[in-house]
Amino acid sequence: MSVQPPLRWNDELWRVRFTRLVCDISEFLGSPAANIEIHPGDRRNSSGDILKGVQLLLAEYEKVFGIVPEILLENRTGQVISTGKEIAGICHCCETDYPELLQHFGIVLDVQQLYTVTKGKFLVELDAIPMEFVKGFHIHAKHQAPSIDDPIPWEEVFSRIRGIRQDLIINPEVLLMKNVGATIGFCEKEINEERD
């Protein structure tokens, strides 16, 4: 059983320590990150709390490394940002209260996790997400290679992906190396598919 420590975006001291940790990891690796993925944590955190963390992380990262990375928030099952409407909420909060973050903050959408929490409302929730904020997708079917026969309506998902004009990260988020090639092939086929 794995234990995940709580993400406490609502705690200013925690945000400072987290930021230092991320900078320390980059220093240890010897190279600054172009993209940093974060998770929202539990319901004690608000959109504003998360965006305060993004604000601090961007400022400190630029101070230490002289570059400003993109911060990508992943929707997570059971956390405060898991549905399309919740993703739309943090995007609206960013536009309204933290417009200086717009160039460097975005969403990495885990399609499977969105499907897990929304099931029959998946397409409605997908449509609620402002696609201009989406900078990446995690593509998998319960961390296995996806198939067009999955319950997830992949054709609809890739129709949205094909409509996005900014650069995207497509992450084949599978657990076993043997599924990586099949997942990449699936993504390539669906991205390049022309529908009638």
Secondary structure, DSSP 8 states (H G I E B T S, - for coil): --------TT-HHHHHHHHHHHHHHHHHHTS--SEEEE---STT--HHHHHHHHHHHHHHHHHHHS---EEEEE--TTSSS-SHHHHHHHHHHHHHH-GGGTTTEEEEEEHHHHHHHHGGGHHHHHHHS-GGGEEEEEE-BTTB---TTSSS-HHHHHHHHHH--S--EEEE--SSGGGHHHHHHHHHHHHH----
